[in-house]
Amino acid sequence: MKSAQVKITTVLIILFLGVTACTSPADISGTLHGLKKENVKIYLIQPDALKHVAASYLGKVIDSAVVASEGNFEFHNLPTTKEPVLLELAVQPTGKSGNYLQNDDPKTANYMPIVWQSGETLQISAEYNNFQQSFTIDNPSDINTTLLELRDLKLEAYRTNLANKQWQVEEGDELLAKEHAILQYRTVLMTFAENTPHLLPAIIALRWVSPENDYERVPEFLVDQCSKWQKIQPDHPWVKQLCKESAPANLPVLIGDEFPNVELPTITKDTVSLRDSLGKKLTIVDLWASWCAPCRLENRNVLVPLYDEYHDQGLQIVAYALESNEASWKAAAERDGADRWLQASDLQGDDAPFLKKIRVRTIPSNFILDSNGVVIAKNLHGEELMDLVKNNFEK
């Protein structure tokens, strides 16, 4: 009889614990609106490293939930940590992995980063087809409010600079226009990261600048972010990873750096020292190629007029060509009028040792140096480059 009582008591305790667990409030719950199909799943993702943030297939799926027919979902399997943790919620189209994140268009992005802290409950609402754009949190904390503000800034920057743009990138001016628009979009995110007092939203902004982790065009931004957060949260693992990424050996020559002095083989079969070739006032180190349409336009429309007007006043241009065919290089330089200034190449194409030395992979690219060989500006083209040169010679 006692044995039966013990069994009954045990069953009741188990049932009680089960009911308690099922009725305890979810750490994260919400409603997904606009569902037009069944068995939609929403995933909870935890990035373990800086490069995993806002990156497809890299974050760790720690929980998932089937969205009920009325749109409700709940998460109970949250990390056991006392510190605030960055998580990502993602709804997935059919056939996609739980940690697939769509970054091409903020209007249709399928995920949203949030910050969660132990003991906190988050109530979320979003539309299925424009998850990130419509994402809201009831009574969000300061840090989640900041993330929502960042989301809005990104969306507006995208609408202003990139939405519905169709560039014909085979045309030189169109490619430069696209690059300028991308830089304008990135600048909004970089300005946010520079000004926010919150590390995790700054990390999101940094990763949204380039989910592909390519900061070749904005390396100074990485350096500045390392400097900022190293003073505030030096022990955070992502700050340490950020500072490792922003080490000089991993980045192109920075504004404020002294440009490396290298020996360059010229189109006339000579070898020149870059340091000995500096202009008395300014030097443009121009990276180009005969097959690069925007480079060719820059030669004819910008560099030739600048050289003709300011060379006698102390402007020098040193061009390095990513060529493997000497005849094509010479023909392009002569046709563009670019044989007026120093032309150099190792004729090793993309494997050029000079590019490895200055850690550049993308052209058109340039560095503007002062009379001492210090970089004062980079990657200026068209009117921006012409204005910089003109202002330096006429001030």
Wavefront OBJ file of the C-alpha trace (Angstrom):
o trace
v 0.000 0.000 0.000
v 2.803 2.412 0.899
v 4.580 1.575 -2.362
v 1.478 2.534 -4.336
v 1.208 5.801 -2.409
v 4.842 6.612 -3.180
v 4.244 5.979 -6.888
v 1.138 8.165 -6.913
v 2.974 10.952 -5.076
v 5.877 10.756 -7.542
v 3.527 10.959 -10.530
v 1.744 13.972 -9.028
v 5.057 15.756 -8.436
v 6.131 15.112 -12.030
v 2.788 16.328 -13.324
v 2.990 19.413 -11.115
v 6.495 20.224 -12.324
v 5.399 19.708 -15.920
v 2.424 22.025 -15.537
v 4.628 24.611 -13.825
v 7.166 24.460 -16.656
v 4.509 24.753 -19.332
v 2.757 27.666 -17.683
v 5.893 29.639 -16.820
v 6.195 32.790 -18.942
v 8.397 32.493 -22.016
v 11.644 34.465 -22.015
v 10.931 35.589 -25.570
v 7.510 35.371 -27.181
v 5.583 37.167 -29.850
v 3.239 37.244 -32.782
v 4.059 36.873 -36.444
v 1.517 38.591 -38.680
v 0.657 38.037 -42.321
v 1.085 34.263 -42.381
v -0.212 32.623 -45.542
v 1.020 29.088 -44.899
v 1.352 26.590 -42.087
v 4.396 25.251 -40.242
v 6.396 28.468 -40.442
v 9.394 28.266 -38.138
v 11.227 31.012 -36.322
v 14.747 30.457 -35.037
v 16.770 31.872 -32.162
v 20.425 32.303 -33.122
v 23.430 33.125 -30.955
v 26.579 34.437 -32.694
v 29.683 33.086 -30.962
v 32.204 35.358 -32.662
v 32.368 38.825 -34.175
v 32.358 37.452 -37.732
v 29.242 35.412 -36.947
v 27.141 38.502 -36.218
v 24.671 39.266 -39.042
v 26.287 36.542 -41.161
v 24.495 33.670 -42.864
v 25.122 30.108 -41.720
v 27.634 31.067 -39.009
v 25.525 31.813 -35.917
v 24.530 28.901 -33.670
v 20.831 27.959 -33.613
v 19.942 27.566 -29.927
v 16.173 27.173 -30.232
v 13.339 27.078 -32.741
v 9.582 27.356 -32.604
v 6.777 26.435 -34.959
v 4.565 29.478 -35.321
v 0.967 28.673 -34.374
v -1.827 29.259 -36.894
v -2.750 32.500 -35.129
v 0.900 33.637 -35.360
v 2.078 33.066 -31.792
v 5.500 31.682 -30.855
v 7.587 31.216 -27.698
v 11.222 30.597 -26.765
v 12.260 29.115 -23.429
v 15.767 27.814 -24.196
v 17.797 30.967 -23.511
v 21.515 31.131 -22.619
v 22.467 30.931 -18.954
v 24.454 34.107 -18.537
v 24.389 37.116 -16.265
v 25.645 39.447 -18.994
v 23.458 40.880 -21.761
v 23.701 38.654 -24.820
v 23.205 39.448 -28.476
v 20.753 37.134 -30.218
v 19.134 37.049 -33.644
v 15.571 36.006 -34.446
v 15.032 34.730 -37.977
v 12.036 33.476 -39.934
v 12.962 31.141 -42.743
v 11.584 30.585 -46.219
v 11.012 26.975 -47.202
v 14.191 24.978 -47.632
v 16.523 27.451 -45.910
v 18.744 26.601 -42.951
v 17.735 27.994 -39.560
v 20.709 30.370 -39.502
v 20.296 31.735 -43.026
v 20.240 35.550 -42.811
v 19.138 37.717 -45.738
v 21.208 40.923 -45.921
v 20.718 42.108 -49.498
v 17.683 44.321 -48.881
v 16.642 45.669 -45.439
v 13.036 45.827 -46.621
v 12.867 42.039 -46.918
v 15.536 40.996 -44.377
v 14.342 37.912 -42.507
v 16.068 38.503 -39.176
v 16.476 41.040 -36.385
v 19.180 41.302 -33.705
v 18.080 41.814 -30.106
v 19.798 42.022 -26.727
v 18.430 39.784 -23.978
v 19.378 39.603 -20.290
v 18.579 36.838 -17.802
v 15.298 37.490 -16.007
v 13.984 39.682 -18.806
v 10.927 38.810 -20.893
v 10.585 40.177 -24.415
v 7.288 40.445 -26.278
v 7.773 40.813 -30.021
v 5.606 41.563 -33.047
v 6.554 41.466 -36.732
v 5.253 40.844 -40.241
v 6.297 37.598 -41.881
v 7.232 39.079 -45.271
v 9.190 42.094 -43.970
v 10.374 40.801 -40.650
v 13.227 43.180 -39.862
v 11.499 46.281 -41.189
v 8.310 45.705 -39.133
v 9.936 44.254 -36.006
v 8.814 45.809 -32.693
v 9.341 45.068 -28.988
v 6.859 45.982 -26.251
v 8.491 48.422 -23.815
v 12.035 47.843 -25.129
v 15.093 48.436 -22.948
v 17.420 51.313 -23.795
v 19.763 49.028 -25.676
v 16.976 47.413 -27.725
v 15.552 50.862 -28.430
v 18.985 51.745 -29.792
v 18.960 48.645 -32.006
v 15.542 49.584 -33.377
v 16.818 53.097 -34.093
v 19.806 51.604 -35.925
v 17.439 49.423 -37.964
v 15.475 52.541 -38.963
v 18.645 54.427 -39.908
v 19.814 51.536 -42.057
v 16.472 51.285 -43.824
v 16.373 55.007 -44.593
v 20.004 55.007 -45.778
v 19.210 52.080 -48.065
v 16.126 53.815 -49.476
v 18.086 57.001 -50.102
v 21.220 55.533 -51.652
v 20.656 52.012 -52.950
v 16.990 51.086 -53.367
v 15.778 50.598 -56.951
v 19.144 51.573 -58.423
v 20.189 49.741 -61.600
v 23.826 50.502 -62.356
v 25.415 49.409 -65.615
v 28.669 48.487 -63.896
v 30.472 47.767 -67.158
v 30.352 51.520 -67.700
v 33.134 53.304 -65.828
v 31.107 56.216 -64.463
v 28.267 53.888 -63.406
v 30.637 51.693 -61.392
v 32.071 54.694 -59.564
v 28.545 55.997 -58.923
v 27.615 52.650 -57.383
v 30.698 52.660 -55.177
v 29.915 56.212 -54.040
v 26.323 55.242 -53.180
v 27.523 52.246 -51.167
v 29.932 54.498 -49.276
v 27.114 56.954 -48.485
v 25.009 54.072 -47.154
v 27.906 52.761 -45.088
v 28.664 56.221 -43.708
v 25.278 56.338 -41.954
v 26.058 53.067 -40.179
v 29.630 54.087 -39.368
v 28.486 57.404 -37.897
v 26.027 55.528 -35.679
v 28.784 53.194 -34.437
v 31.050 56.146 -33.714
v 28.408 57.900 -31.616
v 26.544 55.162 -29.753
v 27.500 54.447 -26.105
v 26.387 50.791 -26.491
v 28.885 48.171 -27.649
v 26.473 45.564 -29.025
v 24.530 47.981 -31.269
v 27.898 49.330 -32.464
v 28.898 45.760 -33.334
v 25.689 45.317 -35.328
v 26.342 48.576 -37.197
v 29.915 47.481 -37.903
v 28.769 44.139 -39.287
v 25.981 45.751 -41.346
v 28.646 47.941 -42.957
v 29.933 44.703 -44.490
v 28.325 41.343 -43.678
v 30.955 39.894 -46.042
v 33.636 41.183 -43.648
v 35.294 43.277 -46.365
v 36.480 46.628 -44.982
v 39.132 47.384 -47.590
v 37.459 50.671 -48.534
v 36.856 51.779 -44.914
v 39.744 50.375 -42.839
v 40.056 53.547 -40.760
v 36.576 52.807 -39.405
v 37.772 49.487 -37.966
v 40.786 51.151 -36.374
v 38.639 53.871 -34.806
v 36.160 51.326 -33.443
v 38.959 49.301 -31.887
v 40.384 52.427 -30.265
v 36.977 53.460 -28.907
v 35.883 50.133 -27.410
v 39.318 49.123 -26.175
v 39.049 52.024 -23.745
v 35.511 51.168 -22.649
v 35.235 47.349 -22.703
v 38.747 46.000 -23.306
v 37.959 42.507 -21.994
v 34.982 41.813 -24.217
v 35.959 38.965 -26.600
v 34.442 40.721 -29.598
v 36.459 43.858 -28.879
v 39.584 41.721 -28.827
v 38.587 40.149 -32.157
v 37.837 43.592 -33.608
v 41.244 44.891 -32.601
v 42.932 41.838 -34.081
v 41.131 42.479 -37.383
v 42.157 46.129 -37.319
v 45.867 45.421 -36.878
v 47.924 47.312 -39.530
v 49.140 44.063 -41.101
v 45.532 43.192 -42.007
v 44.535 46.528 -43.546
v 45.492 48.734 -46.481
v 47.736 51.723 -45.826
v 45.722 54.140 -43.677
v 45.173 57.870 -43.846
v 47.920 59.387 -41.695
v 50.377 56.585 -42.472
v 53.627 57.149 -44.292
v 53.293 55.385 -47.629
v 55.808 52.523 -48.042
v 58.907 53.328 -50.036
v 59.148 50.703 -52.777
v 61.169 50.192 -55.936
v 58.894 50.061 -58.988
v 59.652 48.771 -62.511
v 58.512 51.389 -65.023
v 57.083 51.244 -68.520
v 60.437 52.511 -69.848
v 62.283 49.538 -68.293
v 63.770 51.657 -65.512
v 63.329 51.180 -61.777
v 62.274 54.101 -59.629
v 62.001 54.657 -55.897
v 58.595 55.905 -54.868
v 60.147 58.139 -52.232
v 62.470 59.749 -54.799
v 59.513 60.289 -57.145
v 57.314 62.297 -54.778
v 55.958 65.602 -56.020
v 57.063 68.777 -54.275
v 53.551 69.285 -52.940
v 51.243 66.336 -53.769
v 51.537 62.857 -55.211
v 48.683 60.711 -56.474
v 49.498 56.998 -56.338
v 46.983 55.590 -58.815
v 46.140 51.891 -59.171
v 44.613 51.073 -62.544
v 44.500 48.620 -65.464
v 43.888 48.726 -69.201
v 40.794 46.524 -68.744
v 39.292 48.712 -65.979
v 36.639 51.003 -67.526
v 36.399 53.513 -64.632
v 40.201 53.668 -64.477
v 40.367 54.611 -68.153
v 37.763 57.340 -67.707
v 39.665 58.656 -64.688
v 42.858 58.822 -66.760
v 41.290 60.901 -69.524
v 38.796 63.048 -67.642
v 40.521 63.684 -64.315
v 44.208 62.791 -64.144
v 45.277 64.280 -67.497
v 43.709 67.701 -66.739
v 45.143 67.699 -63.212
v 48.608 66.725 -64.387
v 48.643 69.293 -67.158
v 47.568 72.088 -64.832
v 49.484 71.322 -61.648
v 52.538 69.187 -62.474
v 54.804 72.222 -62.874
v 53.533 73.465 -59.496
v 54.494 70.280 -57.655
v 51.933 67.570 -58.494
v 53.225 64.105 -59.300
v 51.282 61.036 -60.410
v 52.713 57.557 -59.953
v 50.507 54.944 -61.616
v 50.739 51.225 -60.975
v 48.990 48.980 -63.510
v 47.591 45.528 -62.751
v 48.762 44.099 -66.048
v 50.120 40.861 -67.385
v 50.326 42.025 -71.016
v 52.884 44.743 -71.668
v 51.488 45.690 -75.065
v 47.977 46.267 -73.712
v 49.370 48.353 -70.861
v 51.436 50.587 -73.151
v 48.628 51.015 -75.673
v 46.126 52.023 -72.981
v 48.526 54.484 -71.354
v 49.290 56.134 -74.707
v 45.648 56.245 -75.788
v 44.554 57.849 -72.495
v 47.461 60.275 -72.309
v 48.549 58.561 -69.086
v 52.093 58.142 -70.417
v 52.672 61.735 -69.296
v 53.405 60.524 -65.766
v 55.289 57.641 -64.189
v 53.840 54.262 -65.172
v 54.904 51.140 -63.281
v 53.948 47.463 -63.288
v 55.450 44.101 -62.416
v 53.277 42.573 -65.171
v 51.967 39.984 -62.715
v 48.297 40.961 -62.877
v 46.324 40.585 -59.645
v 49.329 38.847 -58.090
v 51.299 42.089 -58.145
v 53.767 42.349 -55.243
v 53.093 46.081 -54.898
v 49.422 45.434 -54.126
v 50.402 42.856 -51.527
v 52.770 45.380 -49.975
v 50.025 47.985 -49.528
v 47.293 45.332 -48.964
v 44.906 46.457 -51.703
v 42.772 44.127 -53.845
v 40.291 46.497 -55.513
v 40.694 49.024 -58.322
v 40.255 51.814 -59.171
v 42.064 52.892 -56.055
v 44.349 55.755 -55.141
v 46.344 57.337 -52.333
v 47.027 61.066 -52.150
v 50.324 61.850 -50.431
v 51.787 65.086 -49.123
v 55.363 66.153 -49.861
v 56.647 63.853 -47.101
v 54.862 60.780 -48.437
v 52.133 60.779 -45.756
v 48.663 59.699 -46.892
v 46.250 62.625 -46.591
v 43.313 61.083 -48.498
v 42.333 57.887 -50.295
v 40.044 56.650 -53.032
v 38.817 60.027 -54.202
v 37.597 60.156 -57.785
v 36.113 62.611 -60.233
v 35.192 66.006 -58.837
v 36.213 65.048 -55.295
v 39.774 64.358 -56.405
v 39.894 67.470 -58.589
v 38.618 69.634 -55.723
v 41.201 68.246 -53.274
v 44.087 68.922 -55.651
v 42.800 72.360 -56.571
v 42.325 73.353 -52.917
v 45.832 72.206 -52.027
v 47.447 74.243 -54.769
v 45.311 77.350 -54.503
v 45.114 77.833 -50.742
l 1 2 3 4 5 6 7 8 9 10 11 12 13 14 15 16 17 18 19 20 21 22 23 24 25 26 27 28 29 30 31 32 33 34 35 36 37 38 39 40 41 42 43 44 45 46 47 48 49 50 51 52 53 54 55 56 57 58 59 60 61 62 63 64 65 66 67 68 69 70 71 72 73 74 75 76 77 78 79 80 81 82 83 84 85 86 87 88 89 90 91 92 93 94 95 96 97 98 99 100 101 102 103 104 105 106 107 108 109 110 111 112 113 114 115 116 117 118 119 120 121 122 123 124 125 126 127 128 129 130 131 132 133 134 135 136 137 138 139 140 141 142 143 144 145 146 147 148 149 150 151 152 153 154 155 156 157 158 159 160 161 162 163 164 165 166 167 168 169 170 171 172 173 174 175 176 177 178 179 180 181 182 183 184 185 186 187 188 189 190 191 192 193 194 195 196 197 198 199 200 201 202 203 204 205 206 207 208 209 210 211 212 213 214 215 216 217 218 219 220 221 222 223 224 225 226 227 228 229 230 231 232 233 234 235 236 237 238 239 240 241 242 243 244 245 246 247 248 249 250 251 252 253 254 255 256 257 258 259 260 261 262 263 264 265 266 267 268 269 270 271 272 273 274 275 276 277 278 279 280 281 282 283 284 285 286 287 288 289 290 291 292 293 294 295 296 297 298 299 300 301 302 303 304 305 306 307 308 309 310 311 312 313 314 315 316 317 318 319 320 321 322 323 324 325 326 327 328 329 330 331 332 333 334 335 336 337 338 339 340 341 342 343 344 345 346 347 348 349 350 351 352 353 354 355 356 357 358 359 360 361 362 363 364 365 366 367 368 369 370 371 372 373 374 375 376 377 378 379 380 381 382 383 384 385 386 387 388 389 390 391 392 393 394 395
